[in-house]
Amino acid sequence: MNESARPRAILHVDMDAFFVSVELLERPELEGEQVIVGNPEGRSVVLSASYECRALGVRSAMPMATAMRLAPRATVIAPRQERYQLVSRQIMKIFRDVTPAVQQLSVDEAFLDVTGSLRRLGSPPQIGQRLREQIRTELRLPASVGVAKNMFVAKIASTRAKPDGMLVIRPDETVAFLHTLPVSALWGVGRRTEELLDRAGIHTVRDIAQTPPATLTKLLGSTGARLYELAWGRDERSVEPVREEKSIGAEETFASDVRDVEVLHAEFLRLAYRVAERMRRSGKQAQTVAIKVRYDDFRTVSRSRRLPQPSSSAVALAEAATGLFEALRRDGDSIRLVGLRAEQLTTGAGVQFSFDRADANWELAEAAMDRIRDRFADSGIKPATLLEPPSGGGRRAPGTESD
């Protein structure tokens, strides 16, 4: 078959209960038990839940208080974001050994276009199974894979393959497969859209496919035309291996409102190290630092400052952030959330070592810390200031995994 005429082969790989699965590597006695990754105090949310908990209604991003009512016997494990990031990088390396066309969506899922790998590695199902077996053998983790002719259908297939399975939707089976599904399976159909379609007597993907596009557009605006195309399995988007990041940030919501200035300064430093590491791994430097502060009354304020020179140093980011914060701060402020964002990113041009405490020196030292963490995941290496968690307010670890 002519290469240009061959249907695309797209895989969507999604790790199963990723954070929980990583924790079970060191807690095998909890296999098959109710397990939640998250902090049980205050306003924390579920970061990951085992399938035993999901069967009881527990979901990622659910308030921990709600999850504990649904699964009171669950074992709660505090999150270890550095560990999850390390394992994520190992997973993505396995993907990129198969194809350079990898679009990472989060720490635990990605799209792969394997069209160019078929001659070398076999059929799409063979590649999907090989990936699952390699992840299981090398990392001892389960993964679910959807195989289809486009990204939309591959994503649906992987969701329906969970847990720890693979679903292949061949090109000539696409429409028949989609037409068995409820309208909620389509991208862009949330609760509000589903209610509008339900009132119009449209309940399945087949119903959408059989409704004139003009009728759908009148009902839903531009969303209607897009849903009609998806209902017929049409999705021409390409897997994008590299997405230029315009900014990199992180934020924390405290379990209880914080007034202690030292705790807040330490939190900005913690966020700065998290953001700076991501910048260095992307080969980026920031020209501007921005902060976000949310008070106990939900009033939210943002401020930004341009750095003297582009930097990926956590020390430089933290100094700018705390300076911005101090300009805002008033005695007695009670703070619910703080955030830090590196903006106006530029490609790093390299640095020269010197004997003063310049940003360049800090960047080199922090890059060395990155390499140590890569090699020794549980080294716990971090600034001395952050060795002990600050008192006065529990943190919520950022990011929940996909379901």
C-alpha positions in Angstrom: 0.0 0.0 0.0 1.2 3.5 -0.8 2.5 5.1 2.4 0.4 8.2 1.9 -2.8 6.2 1.3 -2.3 4.1 4.5 -4.7 5.0 7.4 -3.0 6.6 10.3 -2.3 4.3 13.3 -2.8 6.2 16.6 -2.3 4.8 20.1 -3.5 6.3 23.3 -1.7 4.9 26.3 -3.1 5.6 29.7 -1.6 4.3 32.9 -4.0 2.6 35.3 -4.5 4.4 38.7 -1.0 5.7 38.1 -0.1 7.2 41.5 -1.6 4.2 43.4 0.2 1.7 41.1 3.5 3.4 41.7 2.9 3.3 45.5 2.0 -0.4 45.4 5.4 -1.2 44.0 6.7 -0.5 47.6 3.5 -1.6 49.4 2.6 -4.9 47.7 0.5 -6.0 50.7 -2.1 -3.4 49.6 -2.6 -5.0 46.2 -6.4 -5.5 45.7 -7.2 -3.3 48.7 -8.9 0.2 48.9 -6.1 2.7 48.4 -6.2 6.5 48.0 -3.3 8.8 47.2 -3.9 12.2 48.8 -3.7 14.1 52.1 -6.7 13.4 54.3 -6.7 16.8 56.1 -8.5 20.0 55.3 -9.4 20.9 51.7 -7.2 18.3 50.0 -8.5 16.3 47.0 -8.0 12.7 45.8 -5.0 12.5 43.5 -5.5 8.8 42.7 -7.8 6.0 43.8 -7.5 2.2 43.3 -10.2 0.5 41.3 -11.5 -1.0 44.5 -12.2 2.6 45.7 -13.6 3.7 42.3 -16.1 0.9 42.5 -17.5 2.8 45.6 -17.7 6.1 43.7 -14.3 7.6 44.6 -12.8 9.7 41.8 -9.7 11.8 41.1 -10.2 15.5 42.2 -13.0 14.6 44.6 -12.6 16.2 48.0 -10.9 13.9 50.4 -13.6 14.3 53.0 -16.2 13.0 50.5 -13.9 10.1 49.5 -13.4 9.0 53.1 -17.1 8.9 53.6 -17.5 6.7 50.5 -14.5 4.5 51.4 -13.9 4.7 55.2 -11.6 1.7 55.2 -9.3 2.9 52.5 -5.6 3.2 53.2 -4.5 6.8 52.5 -1.0 7.4 51.2 0.7 10.8 51.1 1.7 11.8 47.5 5.3 11.8 46.3 5.3 14.0 43.2 9.0 13.7 42.5 8.7 9.9 42.4 5.7 10.1 40.0 7.6 12.5 37.7 10.6 10.2 37.6 8.5 7.2 36.6 6.6 9.3 34.1 9.9 10.2 32.4 10.8 6.5 32.2 7.4 5.7 30.6 7.8 8.5 28.0 11.2 7.2 27.1 9.7 3.8 26.3 7.2 5.6 24.1 9.8 7.6 22.2 11.9 4.5 21.6 8.9 3.3 19.5 8.2 6.6 17.7 9.3 10.2 17.9 5.6 11.2 17.4 4.6 11.3 21.1 2.3 13.9 22.5 2.3 13.8 26.2 -1.0 14.9 27.8 -0.1 14.4 31.5 2.3 12.4 33.7 0.4 9.2 32.9 -1.0 9.4 29.4 0.1 10.2 25.8 -0.9 9.8 22.2 1.5 8.0 19.8 1.4 8.1 16.0 3.0 4.8 15.1 2.2 4.9 11.3 5.9 5.3 10.5 6.9 2.4 12.8 4.7 -0.3 11.2 7.2 -1.7 8.8 9.8 -2.0 11.6 7.7 -3.1 14.5 4.6 -4.8 13.1 0.9 -4.0 13.2 -0.7 -1.4 15.5 -2.1 -4.1 17.8 1.3 -5.7 18.0 3.0 -2.4 18.9 0.3 -1.7 21.5 0.8 -5.1 23.1 4.5 -4.7 23.0 4.3 -1.4 24.8 2.1 -2.9 27.5 4.4 -5.8 28.0 7.5 -3.6 28.2 6.0 -1.2 30.7 4.9 -4.2 32.8 8.3 -5.9 32.6 10.6 -2.9 33.1 8.5 -0.8 35.5 6.0 -3.4 36.9 3.1 -1.1 36.1 -0.2 -1.7 34.3 -1.2 0.4 31.2 -4.3 0.5 29.0 -4.0 1.1 25.3 -6.5 2.3 22.7 -5.7 1.7 19.0 -7.6 3.5 16.2 -7.2 5.6 13.1 -7.4 8.9 14.9 -6.8 10.5 18.3 -10.5 10.8 19.3 -11.3 7.2 18.8 -8.1 6.0 20.3 -8.8 7.9 23.5 -12.3 6.4 23.8 -10.9 2.9 23.1 -8.3 3.2 25.9 -10.9 4.4 28.4 -13.0 1.3 27.6 -10.0 -1.0 27.8 -9.4 -0.1 31.5 -8.1 -1.5 33.6 -5.0 -3.1 32.2 -6.3 -3.9 28.7 -6.2 -3.0 25.1 -9.0 -2.2 22.7 -8.4 -2.1 18.9 -10.9 -0.2 16.7 -10.0 -1.0 13.1 -10.7 1.8 10.5 -13.7 0.0 9.0 -15.2 -0.6 12.4 -15.0 3.0 13.6 -18.5 4.3 12.8 -20.2 1.1 14.0 -18.3 1.3 17.3 -19.0 5.0 17.9 -22.8 4.5 17.1 -23.1 2.2 20.1 -22.0 4.9 22.5 -24.0 7.5 24.5 -23.6 11.2 23.6 -21.5 11.7 26.7 -18.6 9.8 25.1 -18.0 12.6 22.6 -15.4 15.3 23.4 -17.2 18.5 24.2 -20.3 16.9 25.7 -20.5 18.0 29.3 -23.5 18.0 31.6 -25.1 21.1 30.1 -24.7 19.9 26.5 -26.0 16.5 27.4 -29.1 18.0 28.9 -29.8 20.1 25.8 -29.4 17.0 23.6 -31.5 14.9 25.9 -34.4 17.5 25.7 -34.1 17.3 21.9 -34.4 13.5 22.0 -30.7 12.9 21.1 -29.3 10.2 23.4 -26.6 8.3 21.4 -23.8 9.0 19.0 -25.9 7.4 16.3 -28.7 10.0 17.0 -26.2 12.8 16.5 -24.9 11.3 13.3 -28.5 11.1 12.0 -29.4 14.7 12.9 -28.8 17.3 10.2 -25.8 19.5 11.0 -27.9 22.6 10.6 -30.2 21.4 13.4 -27.2 20.6 15.7 -25.7 24.1 15.0 -29.0 25.8 15.8 -29.2 23.8 19.0 -25.5 24.0 20.1 -23.8 26.6 18.0 -20.4 25.7 16.5 -20.1 22.7 18.9 -23.0 21.1 17.0 -21.0 20.9 13.8 -18.0 19.5 15.6 -20.0 16.8 17.3 -21.5 15.8 13.9 -18.0 15.2 12.5 -16.9 13.2 15.6 -20.1 11.1 15.4 -18.9 9.9 12.0 -15.3 9.3 13.3 -13.7 12.3 11.6 -10.8 13.8 13.5 -7.9 15.0 11.4 -5.8 16.4 14.2 -2.2 15.3 14.2 -0.1 14.1 17.1 2.1 17.0 18.1 5.4 15.8 19.6 6.5 19.2 20.8 4.2 21.9 22.1 5.9 25.2 22.8 5.2 26.2 26.4 4.6 29.9 26.9 4.7 29.6 30.6 5.4 27.1 33.4 3.8 27.3 36.8 2.7 25.6 39.9 0.4 26.5 42.8 -0.6 25.2 46.2 -3.9 25.3 48.1 -3.3 25.1 51.9 -5.3 22.7 54.0 -6.0 25.6 56.4 -5.5 29.3 55.8 -2.0 30.5 56.5 -0.8 33.7 58.2 2.8 32.7 59.0 5.1 34.6 56.7 8.0 32.0 57.0 5.6 29.3 55.9 4.6 31.4 52.9 8.2 32.2 51.9 9.1 28.5 52.2 6.1 27.7 49.9 7.3 30.1 47.3 10.7 28.5 47.4 9.2 25.0 47.1 7.2 26.2 44.0 10.2 27.8 42.5 12.2 24.6 42.7 9.4 22.7 41.1 9.0 25.2 38.2 12.7 25.7 37.7 13.2 21.9 37.3 10.5 21.8 34.6 12.2 24.7 32.9 15.6 23.1 32.8 14.2 19.9 31.4 12.5 21.9 28.7 15.7 23.9 28.0 13.9 27.1 28.9 14.7 30.2 30.9 12.2 32.8 32.2 12.3 36.5 31.6 9.4 37.2 33.9 8.1 35.8 37.2 4.5 36.1 38.2 2.8 35.2 41.5 -0.9 34.5 42.5 -2.2 35.0 46.0 -5.7 34.0 47.1 -7.0 35.2 50.4 -9.4 33.6 52.8 -12.3 35.6 51.3 -11.4 34.2 47.8 -10.1 37.6 46.7 -7.2 36.8 44.2 -4.3 39.1 43.3 -1.6 38.6 40.7 1.6 40.4 40.2 4.6 40.0 37.9 8.2 41.2 37.7 10.8 41.1 34.9 14.1 39.4 35.9 17.4 41.3 35.4 18.4 38.4 33.0 16.7 35.2 31.8 17.1 32.4 34.3 16.1 28.9 35.2 17.4 29.2 38.7 14.9 28.4 41.5 16.8 30.9 43.7 16.2 33.7 41.2 12.5 32.7 40.8 12.0 32.6 44.6 13.7 35.9 45.2 11.5 37.6 42.7 8.4 35.9 43.9 9.0 36.7 47.6 9.8 40.3 46.7 6.4 40.6 44.8 4.7 39.0 47.8 6.3 41.3 50.3 5.1 44.3 48.3 1.5 42.9 48.6 1.6 41.6 52.2 -0.2 43.2 55.1 0.1 42.0 58.7 -2.7 39.6 59.5 -3.4 38.5 56.0 -4.9 35.0 55.9 -4.0 33.2 52.7 -5.6 30.2 51.1 -3.5 29.7 48.0 -0.2 30.8 46.5 1.1 30.3 43.0 4.3 31.0 41.0 4.6 31.1 37.2 7.6 31.5 34.9 6.6 33.6 31.9 8.1 34.9 28.6 10.1 31.8 28.2 13.2 31.8 26.1 15.6 29.0 25.0 18.5 28.7 27.5 21.8 29.8 25.9 24.1 28.1 28.5 25.9 29.6 31.4 29.5 30.0 32.6 30.6 29.1 36.1 32.0 31.8 38.3 33.0 32.2 42.0 30.2 34.5 43.1 26.7 33.6 44.0 25.4 34.4 40.5 22.3 32.9 38.9 24.6 30.9 36.7 26.1 29.1 39.7 22.7 28.3 41.1 21.5 26.9 37.8 24.5 24.6 37.6 24.0 23.4 41.2 20.3 22.9 40.7 21.0 21.0 37.4 23.3 18.7 39.4 20.5 18.1 41.8 18.3 17.1 38.8 20.8 14.5 37.7 21.1 13.1 41.2 17.3 12.8 41.5 17.2 11.1 38.1 19.7 8.5 39.2 18.5 8.1 42.8 14.7 8.6 42.9 14.5 8.3 46.6 17.5 10.5 47.4 15.3 13.2 48.9 17.9 15.8 47.8 16.5 19.3 48.2 17.4 22.7 49.7 18.1 22.6 53.4 15.3 25.1 53.9 12.8 22.5 52.6 14.0 19.4 54.4 11.3 19.7 57.1 7.8 20.6 56.0 6.8 24.0 57.3 4.3 24.0 60.1 1.0 25.9 60.2 -0.7 24.7 57.1 -0.8 21.4 55.2 -0.3 21.4 51.5 -2.3 19.9 48.7 0.0 18.2 46.2 -0.7 19.5 42.7 -2.2 17.5 39.9 -4.6 14.6 39.8 -4.2 11.8 37.4 -6.6 11.1 34.6 -9.3 8.5 35.2 
